[in-house]
Amino acid sequence: MSRVGKAPISVPDNTKIKYKDGVITVESEKGVLTRAIHAAVDLKIEDGMIRVDVIENTRTNRALQGLTRSLVANMVTGVTQGFERVLEINGIGYRAILNGNQIEFNLGHSHPVNFDLPEGISAAVDKKNIIRLTGIDKELLGHTAASIRRLRPPERYKGKGIKYAEEHIQRKAGKTGVKDA
């Protein structure tokens, strides 16, 4: 059996879990998340714990057990605590401005780039170069952060661009001067 999949998920007291017809719904003070569960696994909800069981013990089903357990655990964490992703903008003149549900980026292009935030994701811009994305859906949050990073990925020589706060950019040495003899 999957080592990750065997671990039970503890459910906080203020969280409501509904599982019916292969669809799980997790609800708490931050919001509601719903996800379809693969038919190869089944969920058992009892005593404030969720267990993920495989229906038939095959290699693929054991992998799905671990995946399902991680997805459900992220749903429970998302509706109780939420998730946050921080991006940094590096470069002279590079900045971001928050306009309602849209972020306007100046990234060295001849025009500003507008990025519409998906529903369920909120943003805050600090000092015009730090973007804090928050949301309850970890998958949507990661996809949104990756889409923003893709607007201007960090380059290797000067580090200009958008990067994750915890990301380390391995810098390359520039050209070395050639001396005339």
Backbone torsions as a table, in degrees:
resi	resn	phi	psi	omega
1	MET	NA	157.7	180.0
2	SER	-67.5	133.7	179.2
3	ARG	-67.1	-41.4	178.5
4	VAL	-68.3	-43.2	-175.4
5	GLY	-66.8	-24.8	-179.4
6	LYS	-74.4	-25.4	-176.5
7	ALA	-69.9	131.2	178.1
8	PRO	-76.0	156.8	178.5
9	ILE	-105.5	122.3	177.8
10	SER	-84.2	138.0	-177.4
11	VAL	-108.3	123.8	177.2
12	PRO	-62.8	160.0	-175.8
13	ASP	-63.1	-34.9	-175.3
14	ASN	-86.8	13.2	-177.6
15	THR	-109.8	133.3	178.4
16	LYS	-105.7	130.8	-179.8
17	ILE	-117.6	130.2	174.7
18	LYS	-126.9	130.2	178.6
19	TYR	-131.8	114.6	-178.3
20	LYS	-150.4	133.7	176.6
21	ASP	54.3	41.1	176.6
22	GLY	75.9	14.2	179.0
23	VAL	-125.2	126.3	178.0
24	ILE	-105.6	138.8	177.2
25	THR	-125.1	125.2	179.5
26	VAL	-116.2	127.7	-175.5
27	GLU	-132.2	136.0	176.1
28	SER	-153.9	-167.8	-174.3
29	GLU	-66.0	-25.4	-178.8
30	LYS	-83.9	-21.3	179.7
31	GLY	155.8	-166.1	-176.7
32	VAL	-127.9	133.7	174.5
33	LEU	-123.9	140.3	179.8
34	THR	-130.7	140.5	179.5
35	ARG	-149.8	141.0	174.0
36	ALA	-81.0	136.8	-179.0
37	ILE	-101.4	137.8	-179.6
38	HIS	-60.2	146.3	-176.0
39	ALA	-69.3	-16.0	-178.3
40	ALA	-78.6	-12.3	179.6
41	VAL	-124.9	159.5	179.6
42	ASP	-135.3	149.0	179.9
43	LEU	-106.6	139.0	174.0
44	LYS	-118.3	120.9	-179.6
45	ILE	-112.2	115.8	179.5
46	GLU	-159.2	141.5	176.7
47	ASP	54.9	40.5	178.1
48	GLY	70.5	19.1	179.6
49	MET	-130.5	147.3	174.1
50	ILE	-116.0	128.9	175.7
51	ARG	-116.8	140.2	177.6
52	VAL	-106.2	120.2	-178.8
53	ASP	-115.9	144.1	174.4
54	VAL	-87.0	145.9	178.8
55	ILE	-82.4	-43.7	176.8
56	GLU	-127.9	132.4	-172.4
57	ASN	-83.4	84.7	173.8
58	THR	-121.7	167.4	-177.4
59	ARG	-60.6	-45.5	179.8
60	THR	-63.4	-42.2	-179.5
61	ASN	-66.9	-35.4	176.6
62	ARG	-66.0	-36.8	176.7
63	ALA	-66.6	-40.6	177.7
64	LEU	-65.7	-30.0	177.8
65	GLN	-63.9	-47.2	178.7
66	GLY	-65.1	-40.6	177.8
67	LEU	-62.5	-47.4	-178.6
68	THR	-62.9	-41.0	179.1
69	ARG	-61.6	-42.6	178.9
70	SER	-65.7	-41.7	-179.7
71	LEU	-64.9	-42.5	-180.0
72	VAL	-68.9	-39.6	178.0
73	ALA	-63.2	-38.7	176.9
74	ASN	-67.0	-33.9	176.3
75	MET	-64.7	-44.9	-179.4
76	VAL	-64.4	-44.3	178.6
77	THR	-64.7	-39.3	-178.1
78	GLY	-63.8	-44.5	-177.1
79	VAL	-78.1	-18.0	178.4
80	THR	-95.1	-45.7	-175.9
81	GLN	-111.0	-35.4	-175.5
82	GLY	87.3	169.3	179.7
83	PHE	-124.9	154.6	178.8
84	GLU	-137.5	142.1	176.8
85	ARG	-133.0	131.2	-176.4
86	VAL	-113.9	130.7	177.0
87	LEU	-118.2	146.4	178.1
88	GLU	-118.6	142.4	176.4
89	ILE	-109.6	123.7	179.1
90	ASN	-118.2	135.6	177.3
91	GLY	140.3	146.7	-179.4
92	ILE	-70.3	124.8	179.4
93	GLY	83.7	-4.8	178.7
94	TYR	-82.5	128.9	-179.9
95	ARG	-158.8	167.9	178.5
96	ALA	-131.2	144.1	178.0
97	ILE	-130.8	130.6	-179.5
98	LEU	-91.4	122.6	177.6
99	ASN	-121.3	88.6	-179.6
100	GLY	66.2	-114.2	-179.4
101	ASN	-103.8	24.9	-177.4
102	GLN	-136.3	141.7	175.8
103	ILE	-111.1	129.2	177.6
104	GLU	-102.7	122.4	-178.0
105	PHE	-108.0	136.6	166.4
106	ASN	-109.7	107.7	-171.4
107	LEU	-125.1	30.5	177.7
108	GLY	87.0	1.6	175.0
109	HIS	-82.7	172.7	178.5
110	SER	-76.3	-6.8	-177.2
111	HIS	-141.5	154.7	174.3
112	PRO	-73.1	149.2	179.4
113	VAL	-106.0	124.0	178.6
114	ASN	-99.6	132.9	179.5
115	PHE	-122.7	118.8	177.7
116	ASP	-84.2	127.5	178.2
117	LEU	-77.2	136.5	176.6
118	PRO	-70.4	160.2	179.5
119	GLU	-65.9	133.8	-178.4
120	GLY	101.4	-9.4	178.9
121	ILE	-115.3	129.8	175.9
122	SER	-118.4	154.9	-176.0
123	ALA	-132.7	154.6	172.1
124	ALA	-137.9	138.1	-179.7
125	VAL	-112.3	121.6	178.5
126	ASP	-108.1	132.4	175.3
127	LYS	54.9	22.5	177.9
128	LYS	65.4	0.8	179.2
129	ASN	-136.5	8.4	175.1
130	ILE	-125.8	124.5	-177.8
131	ILE	-113.5	125.2	177.3
132	ARG	-109.3	113.7	177.6
133	LEU	-100.4	133.3	177.7
134	THR	-131.7	150.8	178.2
135	GLY	-176.8	172.8	-179.0
136	ILE	-98.4	-18.4	-179.1
137	ASP	-98.8	109.1	-175.7
138	LYS	-63.8	-38.0	-179.4
139	GLU	-65.2	-46.7	179.2
140	LEU	-66.3	-37.9	179.0
141	LEU	-63.9	-45.7	178.7
142	GLY	-64.1	-39.9	178.8
143	HIS	-65.6	-40.4	178.5
144	THR	-65.1	-44.2	179.0
145	ALA	-62.8	-40.2	178.9
146	ALA	-67.1	-36.8	178.4
147	SER	-66.4	-38.5	177.6
148	ILE	-68.2	-42.8	179.6
149	ARG	-61.8	-35.0	-178.5
150	ARG	-67.2	-18.4	178.4
151	LEU	-61.3	-38.7	177.0
152	ARG	-154.7	84.9	-179.9
153	PRO	-63.2	151.8	-178.8
154	PRO	-66.6	137.8	178.8
155	GLU	-94.4	158.7	-167.5
156	ARG	-80.8	-17.3	-173.1
157	TYR	-91.8	-46.1	179.6
158	LYS	-113.2	-9.6	179.3
159	GLY	78.8	16.0	-179.0
160	LYS	-74.5	139.3	178.0
161	GLY	136.2	-166.7	-179.8
162	ILE	-105.8	128.3	178.8
163	LYS	-135.8	161.1	173.4
164	TYR	-70.3	150.4	-176.6
165	ALA	-62.4	-36.4	-177.9
166	GLU	-89.4	-2.3	-177.5
167	GLU	-77.3	139.5	176.4
168	HIS	-110.5	124.4	179.9
169	ILE	-94.1	118.7	177.5
170	GLN	-76.7	113.3	-175.4
171	ARG	-83.3	146.0	177.7
172	LYS	-104.4	150.6	176.2
173	ALA	-75.9	143.6	179.0
174	GLY	-78.0	-169.3	179.2
175	LYS	-66.7	145.1	174.0
176	THR	-96.7	143.9	-177.5
177	GLY	-70.2	140.9	178.0
178	VAL	-99.6	126.0	-178.6
179	LYS	-91.6	136.9	177.8
180	ASP	-79.7	140.0	-178.3
181	ALA	-92.4	NA	NA
